[in-house]
Amino acid sequence: MDLISNLALGFGVALSPLTLFLAVVGCFLGTIIGALPGLGPSNGVAILIPITFTLGLDATAALVLLTSVYYGAMYGGRISSILLNIPGDEPAMMTTLDGYPMAKNGRAGDALVISGVASFVGALLATLALALVAPYLARIAYKFGPAEYFALYALAFATLGGMASNNQAKAALASFIGLAIALIGLDNNSGFTRFTGGNLHLADGVDFLVAIVGLFAVSEVFVFIETHGKSSAVGVTLGKVTVPWKELWETRWTMLRSSGVGFVAGVLPGAGASLGSFMTYMMEKGIAGEKAGFGTGVAKGVAAPEAGNNAAAGGALVPMLTLGVPGSGTTAVLLAVLMTLNITPGPTLFADRPDVVWGLIASLLLANFVLLAMNVPMVKVFVKILMVPPAILLPAVTMISFVGIYSLSGSYFDLVLMILFGIMGYAFRKMDIPTVPVILGILLGYQMENNLRHAMTLSGGEWTYLFSSPIAAGLWIAAILGFFAPIFLRRFLKKPQLVED
């Protein structure tokens, strides 16, 4: 009965005209962002953050808009994967293996419809699972003390950083850089400034929104300037779009299995949609056997990764809402939004702000139906977006970033800092250093430091207290395994070689 009453509360929020409008707009913009190669959900959400504050949206409205963009980008990533053989984002990478061959065989429309329905099934089931699982996980989180939270933050750094990079040393370096940036500003205990270099603008620390927009959005502008100097073009012509009912029926169990596996992958901090799509594709390939022809353009090879990565996107919201620890790079950006709005994600969020949590869940349930309606009959509209010249796209992204950040603080220093973070993000991408751990360090560094100090105060300086409880010990073991496991799994997780014309 609690679930029904909570969902009733959520739909009361979600069905308001403003919330419905924001959900539809977010779905549309997210699909466009996902369809554009290279942008992805993290960059898309980061670009739109300043707009939410410029419009003066409250916590629920802002979160609904940005999570709808998140879900929409996960849907949209399949479009360029199927038509251009270029993944819109990393989770859509596995879709290219069968989606592009289907398109080359003259079945681009079928591939887009199957992938759209699979995305809908995965995202819808994950959102329902979020509503069922999150409240119970929030109750478990009440047992967490400072030692457990410190271990949990270490787990987030180890797993999210480990999965985000091909080099564990680079992931660790990025984490330490983020933690170092988080130390800039006033020390809570002494009241003295740290690492500001005498600059008064840094006395309050580095605004993580400035860092996020710089590292994601501004660095993307630099990358586009370098790699997309010419107008893009669709690689495969999209013919008539029809609904392949027979293949949708044949892939029903594939979608259901992949949704379950993808959701579990999303709940695990750091695993995320990339691992979800990989695991589901390999699982279905193993179940079907070699004779099924995976890699040559089969429907199950499109349905499995799309259901898996969209389910993982919903699963990644679970640790963010219940523990305050992001499950993916995009949820790290969403976490920053909540913190900026003075909302602390964690177990108390469900009791203190049920309107935010359940309004979000109900809005996402509605958003999935909106996305299904958009991504099947309107797919030709989104395909045309692939033809937008970077000469138009780049100035728009730049303008949104600068105007949005300046509207938040009115400080020219933040604009300079954002550009510096953009240069830093561009340099990191050239050196294959992941930027997500940097964001995590800036976001969680303050809380991580406070929990460490609290733990040391409670234990009288005894460091073994950090490992004293079964929960803390289990989290430390998981962190160690999460950091080193990718080293041994790298050959399985590496990007597949894509087929060229």
C-alpha positions, 0 to 999 in steps of 0.5 A: 500500500505504501508503494501505491500511495507514494506513486499517487503522490508522485503522479499528483506532482508529475501530472501538473502542466509544468512538470508534464511540459518539462518532461516532454521538452526534456525527452525531445532535447535528450533524443537530439543530444543522444543522436548527435555522435559524441555528445552523450547524456553526461554532456547533454545534462551538463549543457542544460544545467545552467538553463534550469537555474536561469529559469528558476525551476524548483528541485522537482522541476529541474530534476524532471527536466534533466532526468528526462534529458538523461533518458532521452539521450539513452534512447537517441544514442542508437540512431547514429549507431544504426545509421552512421556506425558511430555510437551516439555515446559509449553505451550504444557501442554494442548496438552498432554490431547488429544495428549497422549491418541491418541498416546496410541490408536495407532494414534501417527502419526496422532496426530503429523501431526494434531498438526504440521498443527495446529502449522503452521496455528496458527503461520502463521496467527499470523505473518500476524496479527503482520504485520498488527497490529504492525505499528498501535500500534507503532503510538499509542506508540508515545503518551507515556511520562515518566509517561506512560512508567513507568506505562507500565513497572509496567504492564509488571512486574505485569502481566508477573510475576503474570502469571509466578508463583503460588505465587504472593509474590515470583513473586514480590520478583523476580522482586525486586531482578532483579531491585536491580541487575539493580542498580549495576554500575554507577549512571547516575546523580551523576557518582558514583558507586552503590552496586559494593562492590569496584569491578571494574568489576561491574562498568559498571553494570551486563551484562544481557546476562551473567544473562540470560545464567546463569539463564536459560542455566546453571541452566538447566544443574544443573536441568538435573544433578539432574533429568535426570541421565539416558538416555531418552526413547520414551514412545509410539512407532511411527508407520507409519506417514500419513496425516489424511486429513479428521480430518484436514478438520474437525478441520479447524474452530478450528484452525482458532478460536484458532489462533485468541484467541491465538494471543490476549493472546500473545499481552497482556503483561504477558499472553503468550502462556501458557494462549493462549493454556489453553483458546483455549482448554477450548473454544473448549471443551465448544463449542464441549460439553461433548459428543465430548470426550475431554481428550480421544484423539480427534483431536480438543483437539490437534489442539486447544492448538497447534494453540493457543500457536503458535499464542500467540508466534507471538502475544508476539512479538507485544509489544516487537517490538512496546513498548519495553516491552516483552510479554513473557519470550522468548521475554524478552530474544530477547529484551536483544539481541536487546539492546546488538546490540544497537537497541532500540525496540519501536515506533521509531524502525519501522521508524529507522530500517525498514529493521530489523522489516520487514526483521524479519516478512518476515523471520518468514513467510518463517520460518513457511513454513520451519517448516511445511515441517520439522515437517510433513515428518521429524517428525521421525528424531525429535522423535529420538532426544528424545533418546539423553542421557543427558551425551552427551547433558549436556556437549554440553550445558555447552560448548556453554554457557562458550565459547560463554560468554567468546568470548563476553567479554574475562573476567573470571569474567563474567564466574564466574558471570554466574555460580553464576547466574546459582546457583541462578537460580537453587535455585530459581527453587527449591523454585518455584521462577520465574526467568523471573521477575529477567530478566525483572528487569535487562533489564528494571530497567535502563529505569524504573529508568530513566523514573521515574526520568524524570517524577519527574523532569517534575512534580517538584516531584509531585508523582501524575503525574505518574497517571495523564494521561488516558493512565497511569491510564489505565495501572496502573489499568491493572497492578493491575488487572494483578497482582491479577487476577491469585490469583482468577484464579489459580484453572483454570490455574493450571497444569492438572493431566496427565494420567500415564500408 
